[in-house]
Amino acid sequence: MNSVKIQVLGSGCSTCKKLYELTKEAVAEMNLGVEVEYITDIQKIVEMGVMSSPVLAVNGKPAMTGFTPDIEKIKQLIKENAK
């Protein structure tokens, strides 16, 4: 899973920030060695075709819309979408 691109897109609200923190934690636990990018540009979210936030994007595609506090679910989504 090298050169995987992981982004969290959101408005900058507390829920978006929490997803960003959890995603960074998940990436660290998975030893991916990649930075998680945090994007607050609403235009980027719209360009992905998603109308709500936060969005977890893997390799430029939305993997999840909305928030989950479940770090295992985040890891699973990264694995599934990084192929």
N, CA, C and O atoms as CSV, one atom per row, in Angstrom:
chain,resi,resn,atom,element,x,y,z
A,1,MET,N,N,0.828,-1.187,0.000
A,1,MET,CA,C,0.000,0.000,0.000
A,1,MET,C,C,0.873,1.252,0.000
A,1,MET,O,O,0.593,2.201,0.732
A,2,ASN,N,N,1.902,1.264,-0.793
A,2,ASN,CA,C,2.743,2.456,-0.800
A,2,ASN,C,C,2.156,3.513,-1.729
A,2,ASN,O,O,1.380,3.204,-2.633
A,3,SER,N,N,2.530,4.734,-1.494
A,3,SER,CA,C,2.068,5.925,-2.211
A,3,SER,C,C,0.548,6.069,-2.218
A,3,SER,O,O,-0.041,6.492,-3.213
A,4,VAL,N,N,-0.068,5.718,-1.119
A,4,VAL,CA,C,-1.495,5.950,-0.966
A,4,VAL,C,C,-1.678,7.393,-0.503
A,4,VAL,O,O,-0.911,7.895,0.319
A,5,LYS,N,N,-2.702,8.048,-1.040
A,5,LYS,CA,C,-2.981,9.446,-0.697
A,5,LYS,C,C,-4.246,9.482,0.155
A,5,LYS,O,O,-5.305,9.026,-0.277
A,6,ILE,N,N,-4.131,10.022,1.359
A,6,ILE,CA,C,-5.263,10.049,2.287
A,6,ILE,C,C,-5.570,11.494,2.648
A,6,ILE,O,O,-4.689,12.258,3.044
A,7,GLN,N,N,-6.849,11.849,2.501
A,7,GLN,CA,C,-7.267,13.210,2.789
A,7,GLN,C,C,-8.533,13.200,3.644
A,7,GLN,O,O,-9.376,12.310,3.526
A,8,VAL,N,N,-8.645,14.190,4.490
A,8,VAL,CA,C,-9.894,14.456,5.192
A,8,VAL,C,C,-10.333,15.837,4.729
A,8,VAL,O,O,-9.589,16.812,4.846
A,9,LEU,N,N,-11.534,15.906,4.208
A,9,LEU,CA,C,-12.074,17.167,3.729
A,9,LEU,C,C,-13.223,17.574,4.630
A,9,LEU,O,O,-14.092,16.763,4.952
A,10,GLY,N,N,-13.221,18.829,5.033
A,10,GLY,CA,C,-14.286,19.298,5.904
A,10,GLY,C,C,-14.285,20.801,6.019
A,10,GLY,O,O,-13.409,21.485,5.488
A,11,SER,N,N,-15.270,21.299,6.712
A,11,SER,CA,C,-15.446,22.745,6.847
A,11,SER,C,C,-14.558,23.344,7.931
A,11,SER,O,O,-14.460,24.566,8.052
A,12,GLY,N,N,-13.918,22.494,8.711
A,12,GLY,CA,C,-13.102,22.974,9.823
A,12,GLY,C,C,-13.835,22.865,11.152
A,12,GLY,O,O,-13.355,23.346,12.178
A,13,CYS,N,N,-15.004,22.226,11.122
A,13,CYS,CA,C,-15.786,22.060,12.356
A,13,CYS,C,C,-15.122,21.018,13.261
A,13,CYS,O,O,-14.187,20.331,12.849
A,14,SER,N,N,-15.609,20.911,14.480
A,14,SER,CA,C,-14.991,19.993,15.441
A,14,SER,C,C,-15.107,18.539,14.987
A,14,SER,O,O,-14.201,17.744,15.236
A,15,THR,N,N,-16.203,18.183,14.328
A,15,THR,CA,C,-16.381,16.810,13.836
A,15,THR,C,C,-15.348,16.493,12.759
A,15,THR,O,O,-14.768,15.407,12.743
A,16,CYS,N,N,-15.125,17.444,11.864
A,16,CYS,CA,C,-14.135,17.258,10.792
A,16,CYS,C,C,-12.738,17.102,11.379
A,16,CYS,O,O,-11.961,16.247,10.953
A,17,LYS,N,N,-12.434,17.939,12.362
A,17,LYS,CA,C,-11.118,17.877,13.007
A,17,LYS,C,C,-10.930,16.543,13.724
A,17,LYS,O,O,-9.835,15.981,13.718
A,18,LYS,N,N,-11.990,16.041,14.337
A,18,LYS,CA,C,-11.921,14.761,15.051
A,18,LYS,C,C,-11.644,13.631,14.061
A,18,LYS,O,O,-10.831,12.748,14.333
A,19,LEU,N,N,-12.326,13.662,12.904
A,19,LEU,CA,C,-12.078,12.634,11.884
A,19,LEU,C,C,-10.631,12.709,11.394
A,19,LEU,O,O,-9.996,11.679,11.167
A,20,TYR,N,N,-10.120,13.909,11.236
A,20,TYR,CA,C,-8.728,14.103,10.824
A,20,TYR,C,C,-7.776,13.475,11.846
A,20,TYR,O,O,-6.852,12.750,11.477
A,21,GLU,N,N,-8.005,13.755,13.122
A,21,GLU,CA,C,-7.157,13.203,14.184
A,21,GLU,C,C,-7.224,11.674,14.214
A,21,GLU,O,O,-6.196,11.007,14.333
A,22,LEU,N,N,-8.426,11.127,14.107
A,22,LEU,CA,C,-8.592,9.666,14.114
A,22,LEU,C,C,-7.927,9.033,12.886
A,22,LEU,O,O,-7.329,7.961,12.977
A,23,THR,N,N,-8.037,9.700,11.755
A,23,THR,CA,C,-7.435,9.175,10.528
A,23,THR,C,C,-5.911,9.180,10.640
A,23,THR,O,O,-5.254,8.229,10.215
A,24,LYS,N,N,-5.348,10.244,11.210
A,24,LYS,CA,C,-3.894,10.286,11.424
A,24,LYS,C,C,-3.463,9.147,12.340
A,24,LYS,O,O,-2.438,8.507,12.110
A,25,GLU,N,N,-4.249,8.903,13.372
A,25,GLU,CA,C,-3.964,7.824,14.315
A,25,GLU,C,C,-4.027,6.460,13.603
A,25,GLU,O,O,-3.169,5.604,13.813
A,26,ALA,N,N,-5.044,6.274,12.768
A,26,ALA,CA,C,-5.208,5.016,12.029
A,26,ALA,C,C,-4.028,4.786,11.092
A,26,ALA,O,O,-3.505,3.674,11.009
A,27,VAL,N,N,-3.610,5.832,10.389
A,27,VAL,CA,C,-2.476,5.734,9.461
A,27,VAL,C,C,-1.202,5.382,10.222
A,27,VAL,O,O,-0.400,4.577,9.749
A,28,ALA,N,N,-1.011,5.977,11.393
A,28,ALA,CA,C,0.173,5.688,12.220
A,28,ALA,C,C,0.150,4.236,12.683
A,28,ALA,O,O,1.171,3.549,12.638
A,29,GLU,N,N,-1.018,3.769,13.129
A,29,GLU,CA,C,-1.131,2.383,13.594
A,29,GLU,C,C,-0.909,1.378,12.460
A,29,GLU,O,O,-0.442,0.262,12.688
A,30,MET,N,N,-1.252,1.790,11.241
A,30,MET,CA,C,-1.082,0.914,10.071
A,30,MET,C,C,0.337,1.002,9.501
A,30,MET,O,O,0.675,0.283,8.561
A,31,ASN,N,N,1.168,1.886,10.073
A,31,ASN,CA,C,2.547,2.095,9.597
A,31,ASN,C,C,2.615,2.399,8.104
A,31,ASN,O,O,3.470,1.870,7.394
A,32,LEU,N,N,1.715,3.248,7.635
A,32,LEU,CA,C,1.690,3.578,6.207
A,32,LEU,C,C,2.774,4.573,5.815
A,32,LEU,O,O,3.203,4.612,4.662
A,33,GLY,N,N,3.209,5.369,6.769
A,33,GLY,CA,C,4.260,6.339,6.475
A,33,GLY,C,C,3.839,7.415,5.502
A,33,GLY,O,O,4.661,7.921,4.739
A,34,VAL,N,N,2.558,7.772,5.519
A,34,VAL,CA,C,2.081,8.861,4.657
A,34,VAL,C,C,1.434,9.940,5.514
A,34,VAL,O,O,0.941,9.677,6.611
A,35,GLU,N,N,1.448,11.145,4.993
A,35,GLU,CA,C,0.794,12.260,5.673
A,35,GLU,C,C,-0.692,12.233,5.338
A,35,GLU,O,O,-1.080,11.894,4.220
A,36,VAL,N,N,-1.506,12.587,6.300
A,36,VAL,CA,C,-2.932,12.764,6.048
A,36,VAL,C,C,-3.133,14.250,5.782
A,36,VAL,O,O,-2.775,15.095,6.602
A,37,GLU,N,N,-3.706,14.552,4.637
A,37,GLU,CA,C,-3.934,15.940,4.252
A,37,GLU,C,C,-5.302,16.384,4.763
A,37,GLU,O,O,-6.285,15.654,4.637
A,38,TYR,N,N,-5.360,17.574,5.334
A,38,TYR,CA,C,-6.630,18.117,5.842
A,38,TYR,C,C,-7.017,19.293,4.960
A,38,TYR,O,O,-6.306,20.296,4.903
A,39,ILE,N,N,-8.131,19.169,4.282
A,39,ILE,CA,C,-8.561,20.183,3.324
A,39,ILE,C,C,-9.861,20.823,3.803
A,39,ILE,O,O,-10.841,20.128,4.072
A,40,THR,N,N,-9.863,22.139,3.909
A,40,THR,CA,C,-11.068,22.842,4.347
A,40,THR,C,C,-11.708,23.633,3.212
A,40,THR,O,O,-12.645,24.399,3.436
A,41,ASP,N,N,-11.203,23.447,1.993
A,41,ASP,CA,C,-11.745,24.140,0.824
A,41,ASP,C,C,-13.029,23.439,0.375
A,41,ASP,O,O,-12.986,22.337,-0.172
A,42,ILE,N,N,-14.161,24.087,0.611
A,42,ILE,CA,C,-15.465,23.495,0.276
A,42,ILE,C,C,-15.541,23.167,-1.217
A,42,ILE,O,O,-16.189,22.195,-1.607
A,43,GLN,N,N,-14.888,23.966,-2.043
A,43,GLN,CA,C,-14.892,23.724,-3.494
A,43,GLN,C,C,-14.333,22.332,-3.823
A,43,GLN,O,O,-14.830,21.655,-4.724
A,44,LYS,N,N,-13.306,21.916,-3.094
A,44,LYS,CA,C,-12.706,20.588,-3.325
A,44,LYS,C,C,-13.704,19.476,-3.002
A,44,LYS,O,O,-13.759,18.459,-3.693
A,45,ILE,N,N,-14.496,19.683,-1.936
A,45,ILE,CA,C,-15.502,18.698,-1.545
A,45,ILE,C,C,-16.550,18.598,-2.651
A,45,ILE,O,O,-16.947,17.499,-3.039
A,46,VAL,N,N,-16.995,19.742,-3.152
A,46,VAL,CA,C,-17.989,19.786,-4.225
A,46,VAL,C,C,-17.443,19.116,-5.487
A,46,VAL,O,O,-18.164,18.387,-6.170
A,47,GLU,N,N,-16.162,19.366,-5.796
A,47,GLU,CA,C,-15.531,18.756,-6.974
A,47,GLU,C,C,-15.532,17.232,-6.901
A,47,GLU,O,O,-15.559,16.557,-7.930
A,48,MET,N,N,-15.503,16.692,-5.682
A,48,MET,CA,C,-15.552,15.236,-5.515
A,48,MET,C,C,-16.970,14.703,-5.681
A,48,MET,O,O,-17.189,13.492,-5.714
A,49,GLY,N,N,-17.914,15.606,-5.784
A,49,GLY,CA,C,-19.298,15.188,-5.948
A,49,GLY,C,C,-19.977,14.824,-4.649
A,49,GLY,O,O,-20.987,14.120,-4.645
A,50,VAL,N,N,-19.430,15.300,-3.548
A,50,VAL,CA,C,-19.989,15.000,-2.234
A,50,VAL,C,C,-20.642,16.272,-1.695
A,50,VAL,O,O,-20.076,17.363,-1.779
A,51,MET,N,N,-21.825,16.112,-1.150
A,51,MET,CA,C,-22.560,17.287,-0.693
A,51,MET,C,C,-22.542,17.471,0.824
A,51,MET,O,O,-23.124,18.429,1.333
A,52,SER,N,N,-21.891,16.577,1.543
A,52,SER,CA,C,-21.819,16.745,2.993
A,52,SER,C,C,-20.407,16.454,3.471
A,52,SER,O,O,-19.607,15.860,2.748
A,53,SER,N,N,-20.111,16.870,4.675
A,53,SER,CA,C,-18.771,16.652,5.216
A,53,SER,C,C,-18.904,16.140,6.645
A,53,SER,O,O,-19.980,16.253,7.233
A,54,PRO,N,N,-17.863,15.591,7.209
A,54,PRO,CA,C,-16.531,15.418,6.633
A,54,PRO,C,C,-16.481,14.264,5.637
A,54,PRO,O,O,-17.364,13.407,5.597
A,55,VAL,N,N,-15.419,14.272,4.834
A,55,VAL,CA,C,-15.201,13.222,3.842
A,55,VAL,C,C,-13.815,12.630,4.083
A,55,VAL,O,O,-12.837,13.360,4.242
A,56,LEU,N,N,-13.742,11.311,4.108
A,56,LEU,CA,C,-12.458,10.617,4.120
A,56,LEU,C,C,-12.219,10.176,2.692
A,56,LEU,O,O,-12.985,9.383,2.144
A,57,ALA,N,N,-11.150,10.690,2.082
A,57,ALA,CA,C,-10.839,10.344,0.694
A,57,ALA,C,C,-9.537,9.557,0.644
A,57,ALA,O,O,-8.561,9.897,1.314
A,58,VAL,N,N,-9.540,8.504,-0.158
A,58,VAL,CA,C,-8.351,7.685,-0.362
A,58,VAL,C,C,-8.060,7.691,-1.858
A,58,VAL,O,O,-8.907,7.325,-2.673
A,59,ASN,N,N,-6.850,8.112,-2.199
A,59,ASN,CA,C,-6.429,8.221,-3.590
A,59,ASN,C,C,-7.403,9.056,-4.421
A,59,ASN,O,O,-7.708,8.723,-5.566
A,60,GLY,N,N,-7.882,10.144,-3.823
A,60,GLY,CA,C,-8.716,11.094,-4.545
A,60,GLY,C,C,-10.184,10.725,-4.681
A,60,GLY,O,O,-10.948,11.439,-5.330
A,61,LYS,N,N,-10.584,9.608,-4.073
A,61,LYS,CA,C,-11.981,9.184,-4.156
A,61,LYS,C,C,-12.587,9.115,-2.766
A,61,LYS,O,O,-11.932,8.665,-1.826
A,62,PRO,N,N,-13.837,9.558,-2.623
A,62,PRO,CA,C,-14.478,9.482,-1.305
A,62,PRO,C,C,-14.605,8.031,-0.836
A,62,PRO,O,O,-15.163,7.192,-1.543
A,63,ALA,N,N,-14.088,7.744,0.347
A,63,ALA,CA,C,-14.203,6.406,0.934
A,63,ALA,C,C,-15.316,6.394,1.975
A,63,ALA,O,O,-15.932,5.359,2.232
A,64,MET,N,N,-15.566,7.563,2.572
A,64,MET,CA,C,-16.612,7.672,3.587
A,64,MET,C,C,-17.055,9.120,3.679
A,64,MET,O,O,-16.242,10.043,3.641
A,65,THR,N,N,-18.359,9.298,3.801
A,65,THR,CA,C,-18.920,10.621,4.058
A,65,THR,C,C,-19.575,10.564,5.425
A,65,THR,O,O,-20.286,9.613,5.750
A,66,GLY,N,N,-19.327,11.595,6.222
A,66,GLY,CA,C,-19.860,11.602,7.574
A,66,GLY,C,C,-18.776,11.207,8.554
A,66,GLY,O,O,-17.621,11.014,8.177
A,67,PHE,N,N,-19.155,11.090,9.811
A,67,PHE,CA,C,-18.170,10.852,10.858
A,67,PHE,C,C,-18.402,9.506,11.535
A,67,PHE,O,O,-19.540,9.111,11.787
A,68,THR,N,N,-17.322,8.821,11.820
A,68,THR,CA,C,-17.377,7.647,12.687
A,68,THR,C,C,-16.263,7.765,13.713
A,68,THR,O,O,-15.146,8.143,13.360
A,69,PRO,N,N,-16.538,7.454,14.969
A,69,PRO,CA,C,-15.487,7.463,15.975
A,69,PRO,C,C,-14.723,6.142,15.994
A,69,PRO,O,O,-13.845,5.946,16.834
A,70,ASP,N,N,-15.050,5.238,15.075
A,70,ASP,CA,C,-14.498,3.886,15.046
A,70,ASP,C,C,-13.208,3.834,14.228
A,70,ASP,O,O,-13.242,3.818,12.998
A,71,ILE,N,N,-12.063,3.807,14.930
A,71,ILE,CA,C,-10.764,3.823,14.242
A,71,ILE,C,C,-10.564,2.561,13.407
A,71,ILE,O,O,-9.908,2.610,12.366
A,72,GLU,N,N,-11.119,1.436,13.846
A,72,GLU,CA,C,-10.990,0.189,13.064
A,72,GLU,C,C,-11.727,0.309,11.737
A,72,GLU,O,O,-11.266,-0.200,10.715
A,73,LYS,N,N,-12.867,0.980,11.756
A,73,LYS,CA,C,-13.631,1.207,10.523
A,73,LYS,C,C,-12.834,2.088,9.568
A,73,LYS,O,O,-12.826,1.848,8.361
A,74,ILE,N,N,-12.172,3.097,10.097
A,74,ILE,CA,C,-11.348,3.983,9.274
A,74,ILE,C,C,-10.208,3.191,8.640
A,74,ILE,O,O,-9.927,3.353,7.453
A,75,LYS,N,N,-9.550,2.337,9.421
A,75,LYS,CA,C,-8.476,1.491,8.887
A,75,LYS,C,C,-8.993,0.593,7.759
A,75,LYS,O,O,-8.355,0.448,6.716
A,76,GLN,N,N,-10.159,-0.003,7.992
A,76,GLN,CA,C,-10.751,-0.895,6.996
A,76,GLN,C,C,-11.029,-0.137,5.700
A,76,GLN,O,O,-10.745,-0.647,4.616
A,77,LEU,N,N,-11.574,1.066,5.797
A,77,LEU,CA,C,-11.872,1.870,4.617
A,77,LEU,C,C,-10.600,2.238,3.861
A,77,LEU,O,O,-10.581,2.236,2.630
A,78,ILE,N,N,-9.537,2.554,4.599
A,78,ILE,CA,C,-8.254,2.888,3.948
A,78,ILE,C,C,-7.747,1.657,3.188
A,78,ILE,O,O,-7.341,1.761,2.030
A,79,LYS,N,N,-7.774,0.501,3.842
A,79,LYS,CA,C,-7.298,-0.733,3.195
A,79,LYS,C,C,-8.100,-1.047,1.944
A,79,LYS,O,O,-7.532,-1.338,0.891
A,80,GLU,N,N,-9.431,-0.986,2.060
A,80,GLU,CA,C,-10.295,-1.330,0.936
A,80,GLU,C,C,-10.127,-0.390,-0.243
A,80,GLU,O,O,-10.192,-0.816,-1.396
A,81,ASN,N,N,-9.911,0.886,0.040
A,81,ASN,CA,C,-9.861,1.886,-1.026
A,81,ASN,C,C,-8.456,2.166,-1.542
A,81,ASN,O,O,-8.295,2.907,-2.512
A,82,ALA,N,N,-7.442,1.591,-0.914
A,82,ALA,CA,C,-6.066,1.839,-1.326
A,82,ALA,C,C,-5.588,0.845,-2.380
A,82,ALA,O,O,-4.452,0.922,-2.848
A,83,LYS,N,N,-6.455,-0.080,-2.746
A,83,LYS,CA,C,-6.061,-1.116,-3.717
A,83,LYS,C,C,-6.000,-0.573,-5.126
A,83,LYS,O,O,-5.685,-1.311,-6.059
